[in-house]
Amino acid sequence: MAYGGVVGLIVALRVLDPQFIAGTGGKWIRPENDYIAYLVAWHYYVIDAWRFPIFDLPAMGYPEGGNVLFNDALPLASILTRVLYRWTGIPLNPFGWWILLTYVLQGAMAARLVCATGVSSIWASIAAAVLAVVNVAFVARMGHIALSSHFLLLWMLAIYVESVRAGRVKAIELTAALAVSLLVNSYLFAMVFAVALVLLLTLAVHRRLLLRDLLHVAGGLALVALLGLVAGYGLLFTNPASMKSEGFGLYSWNLLSLLVPPRGIFGVLAIAPRYGTHGQYEGEAYIGAGALILFLACIAINPARVIDALRRYKVYAAMLVVFAIFAASNRVYAGSTLVVHYGLPQVAIDLANYFRATGRFIWPLSYSLAILPVACLFKWWPRAAAIALAAVAIWVQVEEARGELRYRRTLTTQSYEDLIDAPRIEGWLAQHERLWQFPSWACGGLEGPTRRWASREANRELQLQLSAARVGIPTNSVYTSRVLKDCEKEAEWLTHVQLEPGVFYVLSPVAVRESQTLATLAASDSCVTLDWAVVCSTRWVNSLSKPADPITRGK
């Protein structure tokens, strides 16, 4: 594991800007898109009081409130930095450090997975680490910080292989893997949990599941369930509709993306379409050219042994097939061609929409195909030949990914443009107790139905959310992965518009144009018209905070 961790560290230091890791510079000066959402939840969380559930945030998206879990704001790292803040007063941005850690653990767990198969070779550990760390599905996920923690999948796969070979389940470590993944990302937890269940099934099929081990695992699962309730996953039972989204069949896996690279194999097949829908980037699973070489070599040179291994690990293979079926959804695409489309009852689709981006569930298969051939190589081939081919695979994998790695380095150094004049906005917000945006993000936002994700308009609205979080005042508008907002109740405000003292109002220009009530308010001395919103406050009437140019009075 140590050699794999070193490989991950070396790659991370090449990919990540030092100031990005430290959380003090680069992209963190002015982030964009999901990075803002993570920071919003983190800023609210570190200064908030302790409460139950421990990740609830009433100030984030009031009156419904929010939760760190539903902003993908890395609950585990958030709570650790919150404790640090309580002890030292230092608000340490954890996200850059976490990404560094994911690289290290990605390499370490890939090496462990190979060692779990019985291979004891430094070269095998290094090869596995490189193939896992220099991997499109992993590297490209940097923007989804919690979701990029793919080491959790490799950790669980290693536990599976070790437990099956030993004939005993590692109950304590299994519980730890489940608990950590639960506090990192719900998708990763679902995959880790599924592998854990399959492990128990495998041992039962082999008649090696002892009652004592089963009781230990049951106790561990009970502790994990309790942790879930304390964290805030109890919402799944009290308000299950809020946990469900839409996208099943859209954010799926495309069959070509597993073995066909995004830019072709050194130019070959570069024109092959990878996405049959507009959302199949979620199922990106290309194993890499180097891993593909080892995969094909194992099949071509030792097909009988491959078949024998599949028979011995038939439950494991069946698990990967089930993951792939779910990842592809009921609309299976190969490139732009719809290969299979089968109907499902609405109840099945509703259940699937709890994990709408099903394409992500292809990752266990992707990593198995990328890393396990390393074990086959060093088990079945002469040592010198295995080292030589592994070296070729490492070189090919790194060369193919060099451009992507360079691009990620650039991303960590770039900050977004200031779209709201943040210093001025935060100065105004600091003189108020609450921010009220109408409509809120979840109910249409400042741009209404024309808003597109990752656009300047969307990021302007996200920057406003971040400014409120930095100042530390509650806001009713927040971007979350699961919508908790009651838009019908929010719309009732329009029937009795009244400015409350201490509240800073941000009104959509679209809403102002469409409502005579808001138009009248916007023309009053209580409001100022910016080029992207109308902002109102009773405190301007009392001359407590005169806005500076360049803006126009509403009157």
C-alpha positions in Angstrom: 0.0 0.0 0.0 2.8 2.4 0.8 4.2 2.3 -2.7 0.7 2.9 -4.2 0.3 5.9 -1.8 3.6 7.4 -2.9 2.5 7.1 -6.6 -0.8 8.9 -5.7 1.1 11.6 -3.9 3.5 12.2 -6.8 0.7 12.5 -9.3 -1.3 14.7 -7.0 1.5 17.2 -6.6 1.8 17.3 -10.4 -1.9 17.9 -10.9 -2.9 20.1 -8.0 -1.7 23.7 -7.4 -0.2 24.1 -3.9 -2.5 27.0 -3.1 -5.5 25.0 -4.3 -4.5 22.2 -1.9 -4.1 24.7 1.0 -7.6 26.1 0.2 -6.3 29.7 0.2 -5.7 30.6 -3.5 -6.2 29.6 -7.1 -9.7 28.5 -7.7 -10.8 29.2 -4.2 -10.4 32.9 -4.6 -13.5 32.9 -6.7 -14.8 29.4 -7.4 -17.7 28.4 -9.7 -20.4 25.8 -10.1 -20.3 22.9 -7.6 -17.3 24.3 -5.8 -19.5 27.2 -4.6 -22.1 24.9 -3.3 -19.6 23.0 -1.2 -18.2 26.2 0.2 -21.7 27.6 1.0 -22.5 24.6 3.2 -19.1 24.5 4.8 -19.2 28.2 5.7 -22.6 27.8 7.3 -21.6 24.6 9.1 -18.3 25.7 10.7 -19.9 28.6 12.5 -23.2 27.0 13.3 -24.2 25.6 16.8 -24.3 21.9 17.4 -27.7 20.4 16.7 -29.5 17.2 15.9 -29.2 15.8 13.2 -25.6 17.0 13.3 -25.4 18.1 9.7 -28.7 20.1 9.6 -28.3 23.8 8.7 -31.5 25.8 9.3 -29.9 29.0 8.0 -29.1 27.5 4.6 -32.3 27.7 2.6 -34.6 28.8 5.4 -37.4 28.3 6.3 -37.1 24.6 5.2 -33.4 24.6 6.0 -30.7 22.4 4.5 -28.1 19.8 5.3 -24.4 19.3 4.5 -25.3 15.9 3.1 -27.5 17.3 0.4 -24.9 19.8 -0.8 -22.2 17.1 -1.2 -20.1 19.2 1.1 -18.0 16.3 2.4 -19.6 15.8 5.8 -16.6 13.9 7.2 -14.1 16.7 6.4 -16.6 19.4 7.4 -17.1 18.0 10.9 -13.4 17.6 11.4 -12.7 21.2 10.4 -15.6 22.4 12.5 -14.0 20.8 15.5 -10.7 22.5 14.6 -12.5 25.8 14.3 -14.0 25.4 17.7 -10.6 24.6 19.2 -8.4 27.1 17.4 -10.7 29.6 15.6 -9.0 28.7 12.3 -11.5 28.1 9.4 -9.5 25.6 7.4 -11.0 25.0 4.0 -10.9 21.1 3.8 -11.6 20.5 0.1 -8.2 20.9 -1.5 -6.6 18.8 1.3 -9.3 16.1 0.7 -8.6 16.0 -3.0 -4.9 15.5 -2.2 -5.9 12.7 0.1 -8.0 11.0 -2.5 -5.0 10.7 -4.8 -2.9 9.2 -2.1 -5.6 6.7 -1.0 -6.5 5.9 -4.6 -3.0 4.7 -5.2 -2.8 2.9 -1.8 -6.1 1.0 -2.2 -5.4 0.0 -5.8 -2.1 -1.5 -4.6 -3.9 -3.2 -1.7 -6.5 -4.7 -4.1 -3.7 -6.3 -6.1 -2.0 -7.6 -3.0 -5.4 -9.0 -1.8 -5.3 -11.4 -4.7 -2.1 -12.9 -3.4 0.4 -11.0 -5.5 3.4 -9.7 -3.6 5.3 -7.4 -5.9 6.4 -3.8 -5.7 6.1 -3.5 -9.5 2.5 -4.9 -9.4 1.6 -2.3 -6.6 3.1 0.5 -8.6 1.4 -0.6 -11.8 -2.0 -0.9 -10.1 -1.6 2.5 -8.5 -0.7 4.3 -11.7 -3.6 2.6 -13.6 -6.1 3.7 -10.9 -4.7 7.2 -10.2 -4.2 8.1 -13.9 -7.8 7.2 -14.7 -10.3 9.3 -16.6 -13.2 8.4 -14.3 -11.2 9.4 -11.3 -9.3 12.5 -12.5 -12.3 14.0 -14.2 -14.3 13.9 -11.0 -12.2 16.5 -9.2 -15.1 19.0 -9.6 -17.3 16.6 -7.5 -15.0 16.5 -4.5 -16.9 14.0 -2.3 -17.8 11.8 -5.3 -14.1 11.7 -6.4 -13.4 9.5 -3.3 -13.1 6.4 -5.5 -10.6 4.9 -3.0 -13.7 3.8 -1.0 -14.7 1.5 -3.8 -11.2 0.1 -4.1 -11.0 -0.3 -0.3 -14.3 -2.3 -0.3 -13.2 -4.5 -3.2 -10.0 -5.3 -1.4 -11.9 -6.2 1.7 -14.1 -8.4 -0.4 -11.2 -10.3 -2.0 -9.3 -10.6 1.3 -12.4 -11.9 3.1 -13.3 -14.5 0.4 -9.7 -15.8 0.2 -9.5 -16.0 4.0 -13.0 -17.4 4.5 -13.7 -14.8 7.2 -15.4 -11.4 6.9 -13.4 -8.5 8.4 -16.4 -7.1 10.3 -14.6 -4.2 12.0 -13.0 -2.9 8.8 -16.2 -3.5 6.9 -18.1 -1.4 9.4 -15.4 1.3 9.1 -15.6 1.4 5.3 -19.4 1.7 5.5 -19.2 4.5 8.1 -16.6 6.5 6.2 -18.4 6.2 2.9 -21.7 7.2 4.5 -20.1 10.4 5.7 -18.5 11.1 2.3 -21.1 10.5 -0.5 -24.4 8.6 -0.7 -23.6 7.1 -4.2 -20.3 5.7 -3.0 -22.0 4.4 0.2 -24.7 2.6 -1.9 -21.9 0.9 -3.9 -19.9 0.0 -0.9 -23.0 -1.3 0.9 -23.9 -3.5 -2.1 -20.5 -5.0 -2.2 -20.7 -5.7 1.5 -24.0 -7.6 1.0 -22.5 -9.6 -1.9 -19.5 -10.5 0.3 -21.9 -12.0 2.9 -23.7 -13.8 0.1 -20.4 -15.1 -1.3 -19.3 -16.5 2.1 -22.8 -18.0 2.6 -22.6 -19.7 -0.9 -19.2 -21.1 0.0 -20.6 -22.2 3.4 -18.0 -20.1 5.3 -20.2 -17.5 6.8 -20.0 -18.2 10.6 -22.9 -17.1 12.9 -20.4 -15.2 15.0 -19.2 -13.2 12.0 -22.7 -12.6 10.9 -23.6 -11.2 14.3 -20.6 -8.9 14.2 -21.5 -7.6 10.8 -25.1 -7.1 12.0 -23.9 -5.1 14.9 -21.7 -3.0 12.6 -24.6 -2.3 10.3 -26.7 -1.2 13.3 -24.1 1.3 14.2 -23.9 2.6 10.7 -27.7 2.9 10.6 -27.6 4.9 13.8 -24.8 7.1 12.3 -27.1 7.7 9.3 -29.9 8.9 11.5 -27.6 11.2 13.5 -26.2 12.6 10.3 -29.6 13.4 8.8 -30.5 10.5 6.5 -33.6 10.0 8.6 -35.2 12.4 6.0 -35.4 9.3 3.8 -38.2 8.1 6.1 -39.8 11.3 7.3 -39.9 13.0 3.8 -38.8 10.4 1.2 -40.1 12.5 -1.7 -37.5 15.2 -1.0 -34.7 12.6 -1.5 -35.9 11.6 -5.0 -35.0 13.4 -8.1 -35.3 12.8 -11.9 -32.9 11.5 -14.5 -33.1 7.7 -14.6 -32.3 6.7 -18.1 -30.6 10.1 -18.9 -27.6 10.1 -16.6 -26.6 6.5 -17.5 -23.6 4.6 -18.8 -22.9 4.2 -22.5 -21.4 0.8 -23.4 -18.6 2.3 -25.5 -17.3 4.4 -22.7 -15.8 1.5 -20.8 -13.2 0.4 -23.4 -13.2 3.2 -26.0 -11.3 6.3 -24.9 -12.8 9.8 -25.1 -10.3 10.9 -27.9 -9.8 7.5 -29.5 -7.0 5.0 -29.2 -4.1 7.3 -30.4 -6.6 8.7 -32.9 -8.4 5.5 -33.8 -12.1 5.4 -33.1 -11.9 9.1 -32.1 -15.1 9.8 -34.0 -17.1 7.2 -32.2 -19.8 8.9 -30.2 -19.7 8.2 -26.5 -23.0 9.7 -25.4 -26.4 8.6 -26.5 -28.1 11.0 -24.2 -27.0 14.4 -23.0 -26.2 13.0 -19.5 -24.0 10.0 -20.1 -20.9 11.8 -19.0 -22.0 10.6 -15.6 -21.2 7.0 -16.7 -17.6 7.8 -17.9 -15.7 4.7 -17.1 -12.8 4.4 -19.6 -10.2 2.2 -18.0 -7.2 3.7 -19.9 -5.0 2.5 -22.8 -2.4 1.0 -20.4 -5.1 -0.9 -18.5 -6.7 -2.0 -21.8 -3.3 -3.5 -22.9 -3.1 -5.6 -19.8 -6.8 -6.6 -19.9 -6.5 -7.8 -23.5 -3.2 -9.5 -22.8 -4.7 -11.6 -20.0 -7.6 -12.7 -22.2 -5.5 -13.4 -25.2 -2.7 -15.3 -23.5 -4.6 -17.1 -20.7 -8.3 -17.4 -21.7 -8.7 -20.7 -19.8 -7.4 -19.2 -16.6 -9.6 -16.2 -17.0 -12.7 -18.4 -17.4 -11.6 -20.5 -14.4 -11.2 -17.3 -12.3 -14.7 -16.2 -13.3 -16.1 -19.5 -12.2 -14.3 -19.3 -8.8 -15.5 -15.7 -8.3 -18.9 -16.1 -10.0 -20.7 -14.2 -7.3 -18.3 -11.3 -7.7 -18.7 -11.4 -11.5 -22.5 -11.5 -11.2 -22.3 -8.4 -8.9 -20.4 -6.5 -11.5 -22.9 -7.5 -14.2 -25.8 -6.2 -12.0 -24.0 -3.0 -11.4 -23.5 -2.6 -15.2 -27.2 -3.3 -15.9 -28.3 -0.7 -13.4 -25.7 1.8 -14.7 -27.0 1.4 -18.3 -30.6 1.8 -17.1 -33.5 0.6 -19.2 -32.3 2.5 -22.2 -29.0 0.9 -23.2 -26.9 2.9 -25.6 -23.7 1.9 -27.6 -22.5 5.2 -28.9 -25.5 7.0 -30.3 -27.4 3.8 -31.0 -30.2 2.7 -28.7 -29.5 -1.0 -28.4 -32.1 -2.1 -25.9 -35.1 -0.3 -24.4 -37.3 -2.2 -22.0 -40.2 -0.9 -19.9 -40.2 -0.7 -16.2 -43.1 -0.2 -13.8 -43.4 3.3 -12.4 -42.6 2.1 -8.9 -39.2 0.8 -10.2 -38.4 4.1 -11.9 -39.3 6.0 -8.8 -37.0 3.9 -6.7 -34.2 4.2 -9.3 -34.5 8.0 -9.2 -33.2 8.0 -5.6 -29.9 7.4 -7.4 -30.8 9.2 -10.7 -27.2 9.2 -12.1 -27.1 5.4 -12.4 -24.1 5.7 -14.8 -21.8 6.1 -11.8 -22.5 2.5 -10.8 -20.3 1.3 -13.6 -17.2 2.3 -11.6 -16.8 -1.1 -9.7 -16.6 -2.9 -13.0 -14.3 -0.3 -14.5 -11.8 -0.5 -11.7 -12.0 -4.3 -11.7 -11.1 -4.4 -15.4 -8.4 -1.9 -14.9 -6.6 -3.4 -11.8 -7.3 -7.1 -11.6 -5.4 -7.8 -14.9 -2.3 -6.6 -13.1 -2.7 -9.5 -10.6 -3.3 -11.9 -13.5 -0.1 -10.6 -15.2 2.1 -11.1 -12.2 0.5 -14.5 -11.2 0.6 -16.1 -14.6 3.5 -14.6 -16.5 7.3 -14.9 -15.9 8.4 -12.1 -13.6 10.6 -10.4 -16.2 7.9 -10.5 -18.8 5.3 -9.2 -16.3 7.5 -6.3 -15.3 8.2 -5.4 -18.9 4.6 -5.4 -20.0 3.5 -3.5 -16.8 6.1 -0.8 -17.6 4.7 -0.5 -21.1 1.2 -0.2 -19.7 2.3 2.5 -17.2 4.0 4.5 -19.9 1.0 4.3 -22.2 -1.5 5.2 -19.5 0.5 8.2 -18.4 1.1 9.4 -21.9 -2.6 9.1 -22.8 -3.6 11.1 -19.7 -0.9 13.7 -19.8 -3.2 16.3 -21.5 -6.0 15.7 -19.0 -3.7 16.0 -16.1 -2.2 19.2 -17.4 -5.7 20.6 -17.9 -6.7 19.7 -14.3 -3.6 21.6 -13.1 -4.7 24.7 -15.0 -8.2 24.4 -13.5 -6.9 24.5 -9.9 -5.1 27.8 -10.6 -8.0 29.6 -12.3 -10.5 31.7 -10.4 -13.9 32.8 -11.9 -14.9 36.4 -12.6 -16.7 38.5 -9.9 -20.3 38.8 -11.3 -21.9 40.6 -8.3 -19.3 43.0 -7.0 -18.9 40.7 -4.0 -17.2 43.3 -1.7 -20.1 45.7 -2.1 -22.7 43.0 -1.8 -21.1 41.5 1.3 -20.9 45.0 2.8 -24.7 45.4 2.4 -25.4 41.9 3.7 -23.3 42.5 6.8 -25.8 45.2 7.8 -28.7 42.8 7.7 -29.8 39.7 9.6 -31.2 37.7 6.7 -31.2 37.5 2.9 -34.5 36.9 1.0 -34.3 36.1 -2.7 -37.4 36.0 -4.8 -37.8 33.6 -6.5 -35.2 31.4 -4.8 -32.8 29.2 -6.7 -35.0 26.1 -6.5 -38.1 28.0 -7.6 -36.7 29.6 -10.7 -34.1 31.9 -9.5 -33.1 35.3 -10.8 -33.1 34.3 -14.5 -36.2 32.1 -14.4 -36.5 29.2 -16.9 -33.7 30.5 -19.1 -31.0 29.8 -16.5 -28.6 27.1 -17.6 -26.2 25.3 -15.2 -22.6 26.5 -15.4 -23.7 29.7 -17.2 -22.7 33.2 -16.0 -26.2 33.8 -14.8 -26.2 30.6 -12.7 -22.8 31.4 -11.2 -23.9 35.0 -10.4 -26.7 33.5 -8.3 -24.3 31.0 -6.7 -21.9 33.8 -5.9 -24.7 35.6 -4.0 -25.3 32.5 -2.0 -21.6 32.3 -1.2 -21.5 35.9 -0.1 -24.4 35.3 2.3 -22.6 32.3 3.7 -19.3 34.2 4.1 -21.1 37.0 6.0 -22.9 34.3 8.0 -26.5 35.4 7.6 -29.3 33.0 6.7 -30.6 32.9 3.1 -33.7 31.3 1.7 -32.0 30.5 -1.6 -29.5 27.7 -2.0 -28.4 25.2 -4.6 -28.7 21.6 -3.3 -28.5 18.2 -4.8 -32.0 17.4 -3.4 -34.7 20.1 -3.5 -36.2 20.8 -0.1 -37.9 24.1 -1.0 -41.7 24.6 -0.9 -42.1 26.8 -3.9 -45.9 27.2 -3.5 -45.4 28.5 0.0 -42.7 30.9 -1.2 -44.9 32.2 -3.9 -47.4 33.3 -1.2 -45.1 36.2 -0.3 -46.1 37.9 -3.6 -49.7 38.2 -2.2 -48.6 40.3 0.8 -45.3 41.9 -0.2 -43.8 43.8 2.8 -40.2 44.6 3.6 -39.2 43.5 7.0 -36.5 45.4 9.0 -33.1 43.7 8.9 -33.9 41.7 5.7 -31.9 42.3 2.5 -34.2 41.5 -0.5 -32.9 40.4 -3.9 -35.6 40.4 -6.6 -35.5 38.8 -10.0 -35.8 41.3 -12.9 -38.1 38.7 -14.5 -40.4 38.7 -11.5 -40.4 42.5 -11.3 -41.4 42.8 -14.9 -44.2 40.2 -14.4 -45.6 41.6 -11.2 -47.1 45.1 -10.8 -46.7 44.8 -7.0 -43.0 44.2 -7.3 -42.6 46.8 -10.0 -44.2 49.4 -7.6 -41.8 48.3 -4.9 -38.8 48.4 -7.2 -39.6 52.1 -8.0 -39.7 53.1 -4.3 -36.9 54.6 -2.3 -36.4 51.2 -0.6 -35.0 49.6 -3.7 -32.0 49.9 -6.0 -31.8 48.5 -9.5 -28.6 46.7 -10.4 -27.9 45.3 -13.8 -28.8 41.8 -12.7 -31.4 42.2 -9.9 -33.4 44.7 -7.8 -32.2 44.9 -4.2 -34.3 46.3 -1.4 -34.0 47.2 2.3 -35.8 49.4 4.8 -32.5 50.5 6.1 -31.8 52.6 2.9 -34.8 54.6 3.7 -33.3 55.4 7.1 -29.9 56.2 5.4 -28.1 53.5 7.3 -26.3 52.3 4.2 -26.2 54.4 1.1 -25.4 52.3 -2.0 -22.5 53.5 -4.1 -22.4 54.1 -7.9 -22.5 52.7 -10.5 -26.2 51.7 -10.0 -29.5 53.4 -10.6 -32.2 54.2 -8.1 -35.5 52.4 -8.7 -37.3 55.7 -8.7 
